[in-house]
């Protein structure tokens, strides 16, 4: 699944003080260069501030796996189908899960 707009890097560490779990996604709303922080709106609607004055385990959040996307709906889905892994990973049920996330458009890459 593809995310559009300025996406918050996927947080790969727990932020206990803000009750943020590993794998949380969101959208960057403001970057404060002077204070070395990022204000973000998480996908669950909460607003948080990330202190980037020290290293953080974050990554781009532009795509997620089909398993991670279950229960979500997005405007566009880009399915990457790698048939080298066989029917255990690429099958009709998994394709349905991926395609059914889309509100407007589904594209497939082989």
CORQUI-V100751 format. One record per residue. RES is the residue in three letters. PSI is psi in radians with two decimals (* if undefined). D_LAST is the distance of its C-alpha to the last C-alpha in Angstrom with 1 decimal. Layout:
res,psi,d_last
RES,PSI,D_LAST
RES,PSI,D_LAST
//
This chain:
res,psi,d_last
UNK,2.46,14.7
UNK,2.45,15.9
UNK,2.46,19.6
UNK,2.58,21.4
UNK,3.07,24.8
UNK,1.81,26.4
UNK,2.53,25.2
UNK,2.35,27.3
UNK,2.52,25.9
UNK,2.23,25.2
UNK,2.13,28.6
UNK,0.47,28.4
UNK,2.71,32.0
UNK,2.36,34.6
UNK,1.46,36.9
UNK,-0.66,39.7
UNK,-0.36,42.0
UNK,0.16,39.6
UNK,0.83,38.2
UNK,2.22,34.6
UNK,2.78,32.4
UNK,2.34,29.7
UNK,0.02,26.3
UNK,2.43,28.0
UNK,2.75,26.3
UNK,-2.92,28.1
UNK,2.31,28.8
UNK,2.22,31.1
UNK,-0.53,34.1
UNK,2.44,36.4
UNK,2.16,36.7
UNK,1.70,40.3
UNK,-0.72,40.5
UNK,-0.76,44.2
UNK,-0.02,43.8
UNK,0.94,40.4
UNK,2.85,38.9
UNK,2.25,36.1
UNK,2.30,36.7
UNK,2.69,33.8
UNK,2.02,33.2
UNK,2.78,31.3
UNK,-0.38,29.1
UNK,0.06,32.0
UNK,-0.24,34.3
UNK,2.57,36.3
UNK,2.35,37.3
UNK,2.85,37.4
UNK,2.19,38.4
UNK,2.19,36.8
UNK,1.92,39.3
UNK,0.34,37.6
UNK,-0.21,40.8
UNK,2.77,39.6
UNK,2.43,36.2
UNK,2.60,33.8
UNK,1.49,30.7
UNK,2.75,28.4
UNK,2.86,24.8
UNK,2.43,22.6
UNK,0.69,21.7
UNK,-0.22,19.0
UNK,2.64,16.4
UNK,2.87,17.1
UNK,2.87,15.6
UNK,-0.68,15.6
UNK,-0.75,18.8
UNK,-0.48,20.4
UNK,-0.13,19.7
UNK,2.29,21.5
UNK,-0.14,24.5
UNK,2.72,23.2
UNK,2.29,22.6
UNK,2.86,21.1
UNK,-0.81,20.9
UNK,2.48,17.1
UNK,2.32,14.1
UNK,1.94,10.7
UNK,2.21,8.5
UNK,1.99,6.1
UNK,1.93,5.0
UNK,1.71,6.0
UNK,-0.06,7.8
UNK,-0.34,10.2
UNK,-0.02,12.3
UNK,-3.06,13.2
UNK,-0.29,14.6
UNK,-0.52,16.5
UNK,-0.50,13.8
UNK,1.78,11.2
UNK,3.05,13.7
UNK,-0.72,15.0
UNK,-0.77,17.3
UNK,-0.67,14.9
UNK,-0.69,12.6
UNK,-0.77,16.1
UNK,-0.83,17.2
UNK,-0.89,14.3
UNK,-0.56,14.6
UNK,-0.09,18.4
UNK,-0.35,18.8
UNK,2.38,18.4
UNK,-0.67,21.7
UNK,-0.73,20.5
UNK,2.46,16.9
UNK,2.27,13.4
UNK,2.61,10.2
UNK,2.34,6.7
UNK,2.48,3.8
UNK,*,0.0
//
